[in-house]
Amino acid sequence: MVRSFALGVGLFALAFAAIYQASMVFLPKPWKRFYNSYVSFSLPPDWSCKAEGTEFVCRGSDSQEARRSIIVLTAKYAGPQDNFDDYRTYLETPKTPTNRDGAEATPSTVELVEIRRIENQDWLVGMHQGSLLPEYKSQYYATISKDIAVLITYSYHFETGRSLAYIGERVASSLVVLN
């Protein structure tokens, strides 16, 4: 009886270990929070952000993904030019990026400019095809909170389709201004 009990416990432990290992492979890792003095948002588990001058640049640790997508965050004290009307005018205007050889590319296509309420904060949201680099889509999120102006840009290679667009959407849905 003790022997069959021990065998049952052993088989249960083995089954539990197998299920745990399978969950580590098949279940996605949880996203983490990025914080700085101005804003917080969810970030994929294999991404990190580092300060580069006045900006924070966030990328995936995988070298292929790091070349195909990037988040750039900048925040500053708001001045007279920091207002939703000027931001809207800027985002409604097509941009002309340069190619890798330095020549001007085709002007960007403006796909979206709208106000969204995210975590009790109004954000001006824009989407361009080819505004920063010809082969990339860029999602822009701009807001003013008290005396701080925040701009977050998420750019990803358009051939990646929904797989990388999802990152920007999830980051945007989690934006919180901290001041």
C-alpha positions in Angstrom: 0.0 0.0 0.0 2.8 2.4 0.9 4.6 1.5 -2.2 1.6 2.2 -4.5 1.1 5.5 -2.6 4.7 6.5 -3.2 4.4 5.5 -6.9 1.2 7.7 -7.2 2.9 10.6 -5.5 6.0 10.2 -7.8 3.8 10.0 -10.9 1.9 13.1 -9.8 5.1 15.0 -9.2 6.4 13.9 -12.6 3.2 15.0 -14.3 3.2 18.4 -12.5 6.9 18.9 -13.6 6.0 18.2 -17.2 3.0 20.5 -17.1 5.2 23.3 -15.5 7.9 22.9 -18.2 5.3 22.9 -21.0 3.8 26.1 -19.6 7.2 27.8 -19.6 7.6 27.0 -23.3 4.0 27.7 -24.5 2.7 30.4 -22.3 3.8 33.9 -23.0 6.0 35.7 -20.5 4.3 38.5 -18.7 4.9 42.1 -19.9 6.8 44.4 -17.5 6.4 48.1 -16.6 8.7 50.8 -17.8 8.9 53.8 -15.6 10.7 57.1 -15.8 10.0 60.5 -14.2 7.1 61.3 -16.6 5.4 58.2 -17.9 4.9 54.5 -17.4 3.8 51.8 -19.9 3.9 48.1 -20.5 6.9 46.7 -22.3 7.3 43.2 -23.8 9.4 40.9 -21.5 12.4 40.8 -23.8 12.6 44.6 -24.3 14.6 47.2 -22.4 14.8 50.9 -22.5 17.9 53.1 -22.1 18.4 56.8 -21.9 20.1 58.3 -24.9 20.5 62.0 -24.4 17.1 63.5 -23.8 15.2 60.4 -25.0 14.6 56.9 -23.9 15.0 54.3 -26.6 13.3 50.9 -26.2 14.1 47.8 -28.3 13.8 44.1 -28.2 16.8 42.0 -27.2 16.6 39.9 -30.3 18.8 41.5 -33.0 16.3 40.9 -35.8 13.4 42.4 -33.8 15.6 45.3 -32.7 16.1 46.3 -36.3 12.4 46.0 -37.2 10.9 48.0 -34.3 11.7 50.7 -31.8 10.0 52.9 -29.2 11.3 56.4 -28.6 10.1 58.4 -25.6 10.7 62.1 -25.0 9.3 64.4 -22.4 10.0 68.0 -21.5 8.6 71.0 -19.8 5.7 72.2 -22.0 6.2 75.5 -23.8 3.8 77.7 -25.8 4.2 75.5 -28.9 3.1 72.4 -26.9 -0.7 72.2 -27.5 -3.0 69.8 -29.2 -3.8 72.1 -32.2 -0.1 72.4 -33.1 0.4 68.7 -32.6 -2.6 67.9 -34.8 -1.3 70.1 -37.6 2.1 68.4 -37.4 0.6 64.9 -37.5 -1.8 65.7 -40.3 1.1 66.9 -42.5 2.9 64.2 -44.6 6.6 63.9 -43.8 9.3 63.3 -46.3 12.0 60.9 -45.0 15.3 60.3 -46.6 16.4 57.0 -48.0 19.6 55.2 -46.9 21.5 56.9 -49.7 20.4 60.4 -48.4 17.9 61.1 -51.1 14.3 62.2 -50.3 11.8 59.4 -50.3 8.1 59.5 -51.2 6.1 61.6 -48.6 4.5 59.6 -45.9 0.8 58.6 -45.9 -1.2 59.9 -43.0 -3.4 57.0 -41.9 -4.9 58.4 -38.7 -5.0 61.4 -36.5 -7.4 61.4 -33.5 -7.8 62.0 -29.8 -7.9 58.9 -27.6 -8.6 58.7 -23.9 -6.0 56.4 -22.3 -5.9 55.9 -18.5 -7.9 59.1 -17.9 -5.6 61.2 -20.1 -6.2 62.6 -23.6 -3.6 61.6 -26.1 -3.3 62.8 -29.7 -2.7 59.7 -31.7 -1.3 59.6 -35.2 -0.3 56.9 -37.6 1.9 57.4 -40.7 3.3 55.0 -43.3 6.8 56.1 -44.2 7.3 59.2 -42.1 10.6 58.4 -40.4 11.9 55.7 -42.7 10.3 54.7 -46.0 9.6 51.0 -45.1 8.3 51.7 -41.6 4.9 52.6 -40.0 5.0 54.9 -37.1 2.5 55.4 -34.3 2.7 58.7 -32.5 1.2 59.4 -29.0 1.4 63.0 -27.7 0.0 64.6 -24.6 0.4 67.5 -22.3 -0.2 66.9 -18.6 0.2 69.9 -16.2 3.5 71.3 -17.3 5.0 68.2 -19.1 4.7 67.4 -22.8 5.2 63.8 -23.7 5.8 62.2 -27.1 6.1 58.5 -27.7 6.8 57.1 -31.2 6.6 53.4 -32.0 8.0 52.5 -35.4 8.0 49.0 -37.0 8.8 47.6 -40.4 5.5 47.4 -42.3 6.2 43.9 -43.7 6.0 42.4 -40.3 2.2 43.1 -40.3 0.2 42.6 -37.1 2.9 40.8 -35.1 4.8 44.1 -34.4 1.8 46.4 -34.7 0.4 44.6 -31.7 3.3 45.8 -29.5 2.5 49.5 -30.2 -1.2 49.0 -29.5 -0.5 47.2 -26.2 2.1 49.9 -25.1 -0.4 52.6 -26.0 -3.3 51.1 -24.1 -1.1 51.0 -21.0 0.2 54.6 -21.1 0.1 56.5 -17.7 1.4 60.0 -17.2 3.0 60.1 -13.7 3.0 63.8 -12.9 
